[in-house]
């Protein structure tokens, strides 16, 4: 039966033929139906539903643009491309009547429609297996031994015949199905309701245009009556001369006492017509395709088509290629060679992703220039081989240490303006400068060396100059991260059909968001920590580090602790964003906003708060990591066993921090014991690992100094 009441009035054969066996709606194909029969219905849904057809074709056409190559791991741990191999010959013609593009198109299309893709390995000229056939999943049945649940055979029906394949000849790539261990879950099954609405809605719209499901109006005689024969003649005349799209808008000339009465479309019917757009967007969301790629300008998720295509590759194409790459390398490649070759794809030539690669290369180059990675490590990340002498780190430019004898002559620094959100950090120089002359190590007698006012202030001034420089860089990184976060939130929110159906708990994956913050900022944190560690080691010798130098020690333990700190910061940022969006959704519900209005409200809020949030993140994290790294630097020297607190004594300095400066000036504490500041424990200024609250951390500019052992 039809699930739509207006479907029963479709009388034209051309309309009825469009339904075929699909007329009952795929939502009602129950689990009791045989697996292969259900798959036939889902493939039929792909043939009829234009949105699914468009999504599947767009994904597969984008996927086949990605080139594949054969690689081998070398003995020295490098990777080399294999230019001559039987596997390359197979890729030229994987199967009968197929090149590589056709092979991937069929495989991916069946996977995206039926949730299953089958390859039959044919015995060929390579001694084991040669070409493969891509089989239709709707014709495949899996036979299982009910005693032990082992697959006995794959039965393939073609032209009334059944061909039985042993399991070793079939490669089955499938989606996850929570209830069926044999068959993958078809995306069209998940979208069954939406597909029915879309398909039957199309037929209903056609019927309206054909003027058969309901008349658009009627002729009414004001006085008198007409007989049945006259009524039929008038109906036939109207049908012949005015119905159908060819006669749309044709004028009707009336004479006598006649009147035309229009039958307009009801608001309910208009609402259904608009709901088709929502259905299209939901289908696109399921396939991770932006609706604007199909011309839906009313529901734009990305700022332009380029961003939408980039998201298509990142969210739909690359995960799909990764799954098929694993299947090829695990089940097919070993049939040709057991010497360690494997297939992989290369996205460096895809225009939609070249910007990301450009940013990655810039980060690698900057990391090399700043002495974070070696030249060989940078070349390896970029896909190049090693060079002679490329295993050493570059010495960063402008690194100097001020000897203790010069401390009294340190000029008072000029005020440094606070960085603006739009400032871009200066590009590192690309030339190598001579290594700075290092001052002799100074063993300072008397634990109160750094407690002298002029030295203490000079050390804080150097600390502040370093953190301001670091703030500028992180400010830009944080703002980019927050902008990208807004895009992800809007994308998640707009997947709901209306504001009151937004699932607030699913708008953000908090763990994923925190991990994305780690990915975006890890290089900055590592570099800042290393420089701070070098500053701590210099202070332990009675020196002030004026500029950047390369730290001598960075252990896996340091890296692990640093990652935990970054992840915790990412979680705090995500929680603030989550609360902000929650409040916006509540406001949108109260004001009956549309989805587009809610998306604009989120964008505007991030635009207003983003610069301020990025500035606060940069200011807090620069001082936090500077202090943490400096404390680790103290621990790496033999001269220091205790520490003291330096208050910034700025206008907004907290009373508890001023008191801490006085308490620990002449009463140092061991390096592994916490300061007690305002009743809270802190290993170093801005440390929150022991439970210190925001009231002790936000806008804090305090620093530390080492107490040096007596000679």
C-alpha positions in Angstrom: 0.0 0.0 0.0 1.0 3.6 -0.4 1.9 5.6 2.7 0.6 8.8 1.2 -3.1 9.3 0.7 -2.6 11.5 -2.3 -0.6 8.8 -4.0 -3.7 6.7 -4.8 -5.0 9.2 -7.3 -2.1 8.9 -9.7 -3.7 7.5 -12.8 -1.2 8.1 -15.5 1.0 5.1 -16.4 4.1 7.3 -16.8 3.8 8.3 -13.2 2.9 4.9 -11.9 5.9 3.3 -13.7 8.3 5.6 -11.8 7.4 3.8 -8.6 8.0 0.2 -9.9 8.4 -2.1 -6.9 9.2 0.9 -4.7 5.6 2.1 -4.5 5.0 0.9 -1.0 7.9 2.9 0.4 11.3 1.5 1.5 10.6 2.4 5.2 8.3 -0.6 5.3 10.8 -3.2 4.1 11.0 -5.1 7.4 13.9 -7.0 8.8 12.2 -10.3 8.0 12.8 -9.6 4.3 15.8 -11.5 2.9 19.0 -9.4 2.9 19.5 -9.5 -0.8 15.8 -8.4 -1.3 16.3 -5.5 1.0 19.4 -4.4 -0.9 17.4 -4.4 -4.1 15.0 -1.9 -2.6 17.8 0.3 -1.3 19.5 0.4 -4.7 16.1 1.2 -6.2 15.9 4.1 -3.7 19.2 5.4 -5.2 17.8 5.2 -8.7 14.7 7.2 -7.8 15.8 9.7 -5.1 17.7 12.5 -6.9 19.4 13.8 -3.7 21.0 10.4 -2.9 22.0 10.0 -6.6 23.7 13.4 -6.5 25.4 12.8 -3.2 26.8 9.4 -4.2 27.9 10.6 -7.6 29.6 13.7 -6.1 31.5 11.6 -3.6 32.6 9.0 -6.1 33.6 11.5 -8.7 35.7 13.4 -6.2 37.2 10.2 -4.9 38.4 8.9 -8.3 40.3 12.2 -8.8 42.7 11.1 -6.1 45.7 9.2 -7.6 47.0 6.0 -6.1 50.6 4.7 -6.1 52.6 1.6 -5.1 55.1 2.2 -2.3 57.7 0.1 -0.4 59.4 0.7 3.0 63.2 0.8 2.7 65.7 -0.8 5.1 66.6 2.6 6.5 63.0 3.4 7.4 62.3 5.6 4.4 59.5 5.2 1.9 60.0 4.9 -1.8 57.7 4.8 -4.8 57.7 1.6 -6.8 57.7 2.4 -10.5 57.6 -1.1 -11.9 55.6 -3.9 -10.4 52.9 -6.4 -11.3 50.6 -4.5 -9.0 50.9 -1.4 -11.3 50.0 -3.6 -14.3 46.9 -4.8 -12.4 45.9 -1.2 -11.6 45.9 -0.4 -15.4 43.1 -3.0 -15.8 41.8 -4.4 -12.5 39.1 -6.4 -14.1 37.3 -7.2 -17.4 36.2 -4.0 -19.1 37.4 -1.8 -16.2 40.2 0.6 -15.7 41.1 1.9 -12.2 38.6 4.8 -12.4 35.7 2.4 -13.3 36.8 -0.1 -10.6 36.8 2.6 -7.9 33.5 4.1 -9.1 31.7 0.8 -9.0 33.2 -0.2 -5.7 32.5 3.1 -3.9 29.0 3.5 -5.4 27.8 0.1 -4.2 29.3 0.8 -0.8 27.5 4.1 -0.5 24.1 2.8 -1.7 23.9 -0.8 -0.4 26.5 -0.6 2.4 28.3 -3.5 0.8 30.9 -3.9 -1.9 32.1 -7.3 -3.2 35.2 -8.1 -5.1 35.6 -11.6 -6.7 39.3 -12.5 -7.2 39.6 -14.3 -10.5 42.4 -16.8 -11.2 44.8 -15.2 -13.6 48.2 -14.9 -15.1 50.0 -13.9 -11.9 50.0 -17.4 -10.6 47.7 -16.8 -7.7 45.0 -14.3 -8.5 44.8 -11.7 -11.2 41.8 -9.5 -12.1 38.8 -8.9 -10.0 35.1 -8.5 -10.7 33.0 -6.0 -8.8 29.8 -7.8 -8.0 26.3 -6.3 -7.5 25.5 -6.5 -3.8 21.7 -6.8 -4.5 22.4 -10.1 -6.2 24.6 -11.6 -3.5 23.5 -13.9 -0.7 25.7 -15.2 2.1 25.3 -18.8 3.2 26.3 -19.6 6.8 26.8 -22.8 8.7 24.2 -22.4 11.5 26.2 -24.6 13.8 29.3 -22.4 14.1 28.3 -19.2 12.2 31.0 -19.7 9.7 30.5 -18.4 6.1 30.2 -21.4 3.8 29.7 -19.7 0.5 28.7 -16.5 -1.4 25.9 -17.2 -3.8 25.5 -14.8 -6.7 22.3 -14.8 -8.8 22.6 -13.7 -12.5 20.0 -14.3 -15.1 18.2 -17.0 -13.2 21.4 -18.9 -12.4 23.1 -19.2 -9.0 27.0 -19.1 -8.9 28.5 -20.2 -5.6 31.9 -18.7 -4.7 34.1 -20.0 -1.9 34.8 -17.4 0.9 38.5 -17.2 -0.1 37.6 -15.8 -3.5 35.5 -12.9 -2.2 36.6 -9.7 -0.6 33.7 -8.1 1.2 33.9 -4.4 2.2 31.0 -3.3 4.3 29.7 -0.7 6.7 29.1 -1.4 10.4 25.7 -2.9 11.1 24.7 -3.3 14.8 22.3 -6.2 14.2 23.6 -8.1 11.2 27.1 -9.6 11.2 26.9 -10.6 7.6 25.7 -7.6 5.7 26.6 -3.9 6.0 24.0 -1.3 6.9 22.8 0.6 3.8 22.8 4.4 4.3 19.6 4.4 2.4 18.0 2.2 5.0 18.9 4.8 7.7 17.4 7.5 5.4 14.3 5.4 4.5 11.7 7.8 5.9 13.5 10.8 4.2 13.7 8.9 0.9 10.0 8.1 1.0 9.1 11.7 1.7 11.3 12.9 -1.1 10.1 10.4 -3.7 6.4 10.6 -3.0 6.6 14.3 -2.6 8.0 14.5 -6.2 5.2 12.5 -7.5 2.6 14.6 -5.6 4.2 17.8 -7.1 4.0 16.3 -10.6 0.3 15.5 -10.0 -0.4 19.1 -9.0 1.3 20.3 -12.1 -0.7 17.8 -14.2 -3.8 19.1 -12.6 -5.1 15.7 -11.7 -4.6 15.3 -7.9 -6.8 18.3 -7.2 -8.3 20.9 -9.6 -6.8 24.4 -9.5 -10.2 26.0 -9.8 -13.7 25.7 -11.2 -16.3 27.4 -13.4 -19.5 28.5 -11.6 -22.7 29.6 -13.3 -24.3 32.4 -11.3 -27.9 31.9 -12.6 -29.6 28.9 -14.0 -28.4 25.3 -14.4 -26.7 23.1 -17.0 -27.3 19.5 -17.8 -24.9 16.6 -17.5 -23.9 16.6 -21.2 -23.1 20.3 -21.1 -21.0 19.8 -17.9 -19.0 17.0 -19.5 -18.3 19.1 -22.7 -17.1 22.0 -20.6 -14.8 19.8 -18.5 -13.3 18.2 -21.7 -12.8 21.6 -23.2 -11.0 22.9 -20.1 -8.8 19.8 -20.0 -7.9 20.0 -23.6 -7.2 23.7 -23.8 -6.0 24.7 -20.4 -4.5 21.8 -18.4 -0.9 20.7 -18.5 2.3 22.8 -18.6 2.0 23.5 -22.3 -1.2 25.5 -21.6 0.0 27.3 -18.5 -1.1 30.9 -18.3 -3.4 30.6 -21.3 -6.3 33.2 -21.0 -9.9 32.0 -20.6 -12.6 34.2 -22.2 -16.0 33.9 -20.4 -19.4 35.1 -21.7 -22.7 35.2 -20.0 -23.3 34.7 -16.3 -20.1 32.7 -15.6 -17.5 33.1 -12.8 -14.1 31.4 -12.3 -13.4 30.4 -8.7 -9.8 29.5 -7.8 -8.9 26.6 -5.5 -5.6 27.7 -3.9 -3.0 25.5 -2.2 -3.6 25.2 1.5 -1.0 26.4 4.0 -0.5 22.8 5.0 0.3 21.8 1.4 2.7 24.7 1.1 4.4 23.6 4.3 4.9 20.1 2.8 6.5 21.6 -0.3 9.0 23.5 1.9 9.7 20.4 3.9 11.2 18.8 0.8 14.1 21.2 1.2 14.6 20.1 4.8 14.6 16.4 3.7 17.2 17.2 1.0 19.4 18.8 3.7 19.1 15.8 6.0 20.1 13.4 3.3 23.1 15.6 2.5 24.1 15.7 6.2 24.0 11.9 6.3 26.4 11.6 3.4 28.5 14.5 4.8 27.9 16.6 1.7 27.3 20.4 2.0 23.9 21.3 0.5 25.3 24.4 -1.1 27.2 22.1 -3.5 23.8 21.4 -5.0 22.7 25.0 -5.1 21.0 25.4 -1.8 22.0 28.9 -1.0 19.4 29.3 1.7 21.2 26.9 4.0 24.9 27.8 3.5 27.2 26.1 6.1 30.5 27.3 4.6 31.5 30.8 3.4 32.1 29.7 -0.2 32.1 26.6 -2.5 35.9 26.1 -2.0 35.4 25.6 1.8 32.5 23.2 1.1 34.5 21.1 -1.3 37.4 21.0 1.2 34.9 19.7 3.8 33.6 17.1 1.3 37.1 15.6 1.0 37.9 15.8 4.7 34.6 14.4 6.0 33.4 12.1 3.2 36.0 11.2 0.6 39.2 10.6 2.6 37.6 8.4 5.3 36.1 6.3 2.5 39.4 6.0 0.6 41.1 5.0 3.9 38.7 2.1 4.4 39.2 0.8 0.9 43.0 1.3 1.1 43.0 -1.0 4.2 40.9 -3.6 2.4 43.2 -3.6 -0.7 46.4 -3.8 1.3 45.1 -6.6 3.6 43.3 -8.9 1.2 44.4 -8.1 -2.4 48.0 -6.8 -2.5 49.5 -9.8 -0.8 48.3 -11.9 -3.7 50.8 -10.1 -6.0 53.8 -9.6 -3.8 54.9 -10.4 -0.2 58.0 -8.1 -0.3 56.3 -5.3 1.6 54.8 -3.2 -1.2 51.5 -1.5 -0.5 49.0 0.8 -2.1 48.3 4.4 -0.9 46.7 7.5 -2.3 48.2 11.0 -2.6 46.1 14.1 -2.0 48.8 16.7 -2.6 47.4 17.5 -6.1 43.8 18.0 -4.9 43.1 21.7 -5.2 40.5 21.7 -2.4 43.2 20.5 0.1 46.3 22.4 -1.2 45.7 25.2 1.3 46.0 22.8 4.2 49.1 21.3 2.8 50.6 24.8 2.4 49.9 25.6 6.0 51.4 22.3 7.1 54.6 23.0 5.0 54.8 26.5 6.6 54.6 25.1 10.1 57.3 22.5 9.2 59.6 25.2 7.8 59.1 27.4 10.8 59.8 24.5 13.1 63.0 23.8 11.3 64.2 27.4 11.4 63.4 27.7 15.1 65.4 24.6 16.0 62.4 22.4 16.9 63.1 19.7 14.2 66.1 18.9 12.0 66.3 19.5 8.3 66.0 15.8 7.6 62.9 15.6 9.8 61.4 18.5 7.9 62.2 16.9 4.5 60.7 13.6 5.6 57.4 15.3 6.5 57.4 17.0 3.1 58.1 13.7 1.3 61.8 14.2 0.5 64.8 12.2 1.3 67.6 12.9 3.7 70.6 15.1 3.1 74.2 14.8 4.3 74.5 16.8 7.6 70.7 17.2 7.9 70.4 15.6 11.3 71.4 18.6 13.3 69.1 21.3 14.7 69.4 24.9 13.5 70.4 27.5 16.1 67.7 30.2 16.3 68.6 33.7 15.6 69.3 36.4 18.1 69.9 34.3 21.2 71.8 36.0 23.9 72.3 35.7 27.7 73.1 38.6 29.8 75.9 38.0 32.3 75.3 38.8 36.0 77.8 41.6 35.9 75.6 43.5 33.5 72.4 43.1 35.6 72.9 46.4 37.3 73.2 48.2 34.0 70.0 46.7 32.5 68.1 49.7 31.0 64.5 50.1 31.9 62.4 48.6 29.1 60.0 50.8 27.1 56.4 49.8 27.5 55.4 47.1 25.0 51.9 47.6 23.5 49.4 44.8 23.9 49.1 42.7 20.8 46.0 43.1 18.7 43.9 40.2 17.4 44.6 40.9 13.8 48.4 41.1 14.3 50.3 38.4 12.4 53.5 37.1 14.0 56.7 38.1 12.1 58.1 35.5 9.8 61.3 33.9 11.1 64.4 34.8 9.2 65.7 32.3 6.8 69.4 32.8 7.3 71.6 31.2 10.0 73.4 33.7 12.3 76.5 32.9 14.3 76.0 31.3 17.6 75.9 33.9 20.5 78.8 34.2 22.8 77.9 32.5 26.1 78.9 34.0 29.4 80.7 32.0 31.9 78.6 30.1 34.5 78.4 32.0 37.8 78.0 30.2 41.1 76.3 32.8 43.3 76.9 32.6 47.0 74.1 33.3 49.4 70.5 32.2 48.6 69.3 35.8 48.4 71.0 36.7 45.1 67.7 37.2 43.2 66.0 38.9 46.1 67.7 42.2 45.4 65.2 44.6 44.1 67.0 45.7 40.9 67.9 42.1 39.9 64.4 40.8 40.7 62.8 43.5 38.6 65.2 43.0 35.7 64.3 39.3 35.7 60.6 40.0 35.7 61.1 42.5 32.8 62.8 39.8 30.8 60.0 37.4 31.6 57.4 39.9 30.5 59.1 40.7 27.2 59.2 36.9 26.4 55.6 36.4 27.3 54.4 39.4 25.2 56.3 38.0 22.2 54.7 34.6 22.7 51.2 36.1 23.2 51.3 37.6 19.7 51.8 34.2 18.0 49.3 32.3 20.1 46.7 35.1 19.7 46.6 34.5 16.0 46.5 30.7 16.4 43.8 30.8 19.0 41.6 33.1 16.9 41.9 30.8 13.9 41.0 27.9 16.1 37.9 29.7 17.5 36.7 30.6 14.0 37.0 27.0 12.8 35.2 25.9 16.0 32.3 28.3 15.1 32.1 26.6 11.6 31.9 23.2 13.2 29.2 24.2 15.7 27.1 25.9 12.9 27.4 22.8 10.8 26.3 20.5 13.7 23.4 22.8 14.6 22.1 23.2 11.1 21.7 19.4 10.7 18.5 19.7 12.7 15.4 20.5 10.7 14.3 23.3 13.1 15.6 25.2 16.1 13.4 23.3 18.6 14.8 20.0 17.4 18.5 20.8 17.9 20.1 18.2 20.2 22.2 20.5 22.4 24.3 17.6 23.8 25.4 16.7 20.2 26.4 20.1 18.9 29.9 19.7 20.2 32.1 16.6 20.6 34.0 18.0 23.6 36.8 15.5 23.6 37.3 16.0 19.8 37.3 19.8 20.2 39.9 19.6 22.9 42.1 17.3 20.7 41.7 19.8 17.9 43.1 22.5 20.1 46.1 20.3 20.9 46.7 19.8 17.2 46.5 23.5 16.4 48.8 24.7 19.2 51.2 21.8 20.0 54.2 23.3 18.2 53.7 26.7 19.9 53.5 25.0 23.3 56.6 22.9 22.7 58.6 25.9 21.5 57.5 28.1 24.3 58.3 25.4 26.9 61.8 24.9 25.5 62.6 28.6 25.5 61.2 28.9 29.1 63.3 26.0 30.2 66.4 27.6 28.8 65.5 30.8 30.7 65.2 28.8 33.9 68.6 27.2 33.3 70.1 30.6 32.7 68.6 32.0 35.8 70.1 29.1 37.8 73.5 30.4 36.8 72.8 34.0 37.6 71.9 35.0 34.0 68.9 36.6 32.4 67.8 35.2 29.1 67.0 38.2 26.9 66.1 36.4 23.7 65.4 32.9 22.4 67.9 30.1 22.6 67.6 26.4 22.0 66.9 24.3 25.2 69.3 21.5 25.8 66.8 19.0 27.4 63.3 17.9 26.4 62.4 14.4 27.5 59.3 12.3 26.7 58.2 12.9 30.3 58.2 16.7 29.6 56.2 16.1 26.4 53.6 14.0 28.2 53.1 16.5 31.0 52.9 19.3 28.4 50.2 17.5 26.4 48.1 17.0 29.5 48.3 20.8 30.2 47.3 21.6 26.7 44.4 19.1 26.7 43.1 20.6 29.9 43.2 24.1 28.4 41.4 22.8 25.3 38.7 21.3 27.5 38.2 24.6 29.4 37.9 26.5 26.1 35.4 23.9 24.8 33.3 24.1 27.9 33.0 27.9 27.6 32.0 27.6 23.9 29.4 24.9 24.8 27.7 27.1 27.4 27.7 30.0 25.0 26.0 28.0 22.3 23.5 26.5 24.8 22.4 30.0 25.8 22.0 31.0 22.2 19.8 28.0 21.4 17.6 28.8 24.4 17.3 32.4 23.1 16.5 31.2 19.6 13.7 29.0 20.9 12.3 31.8 23.0 12.3 34.2 20.0 11.1 31.5 17.4 14.2 32.0 15.3 14.8 30.1 12.0 17.8 27.9 11.5 19.5 30.6 9.4 18.9 33.2 12.1 20.4 30.9 14.8 23.4 30.3 12.6 23.9 34.0 12.1 23.5 34.6 15.9 26.3 32.0 16.6 28.5 33.6 13.9 27.9 37.1 15.3 28.6 36.0 18.9 31.9 34.4 17.9 32.8 37.5 15.9 32.2 39.7 18.9 33.8 37.5 21.6 36.5 35.8 19.5 39.2 38.5 19.6 38.7 38.9 23.4 38.8 35.2 24.0 41.8 34.6 21.8 43.6 37.5 23.6 42.8 36.1 27.1 43.9 32.5 26.0 47.2 33.9 24.6 47.9 36.0 27.7 47.2 33.3 30.2 48.9 30.4 28.4 52.0 32.4 27.5 52.6 33.2 31.2 51.5 29.7 32.4 53.9 27.8 30.1 56.7 30.3 30.6 56.6 29.7 34.4 56.1 25.9 34.0 59.1 25.6 31.6 61.3 27.8 33.8 60.6 25.6 36.9 61.6 22.5 34.8 64.7 24.4 33.8 65.6 24.9 37.5 65.4 21.2 38.1 67.9 20.5 35.3 70.7 22.3 37.0 72.8 21.5 40.0 72.8 25.0 41.5 69.1 25.3 42.5 67.1 23.5 45.1 64.4 26.0 46.0 62.3 28.8 44.5 60.6 32.1 45.2 57.7 34.2 43.9 57.9 37.5 41.9 54.8 39.6 41.9 54.3 41.8 38.8 53.2 44.8 41.0 51.0 46.0 38.2 47.9 48.1 38.9 45.6 45.1 39.0 47.9 42.8 41.0 46.0 40.7 43.5 46.7 41.3 47.2 47.4 37.6 47.6 50.1 37.7 45.0 51.7 40.8 46.6 51.7 38.9 49.9 53.3 35.8 48.2 56.1 38.0 46.9 56.9 39.1 50.5 56.4 35.6 52.0 58.8 33.8 49.7 61.4 36.5 49.1 63.6 35.4 52.0 61.9 32.1 52.8 62.3 29.9 49.7 60.5 26.5 49.4 61.8 23.3 47.8 61.2 23.0 44.0 58.8 20.1 44.4 56.6 21.8 47.0 53.7 24.1 46.1 53.4 27.8 46.9 50.4 28.7 49.0 48.7 31.7 47.5 45.4 33.0 48.7 44.8 29.7 50.4 45.4 27.7 47.2 48.3 25.5 46.2 50.3 26.2 43.0 53.6 24.7 41.9 54.3 27.9 39.9 52.4 31.0 39.0 49.2 30.3 37.0 49.4 26.5 37.8 46.0 25.0 38.1 47.1 21.3 38.4 46.5 21.3 42.2 43.0 22.9 41.9 43.8 26.7 41.9 40.8 28.6 40.6 40.5 31.2 37.9 40.6 34.0 40.5 44.2 33.1 41.1 45.1 32.7 37.4 43.3 35.0 35.0 45.3 38.1 34.1 48.1 37.0 36.4 51.6 38.2 35.3 53.6 36.8 38.2 56.9 35.0 37.7 59.5 33.1 39.8 63.1 33.2 40.7 65.5 30.4 41.7 67.3 30.3 45.1 70.9 29.3 44.4 72.9 26.9 46.6 75.7 28.4 48.6 79.2 27.5 47.6 
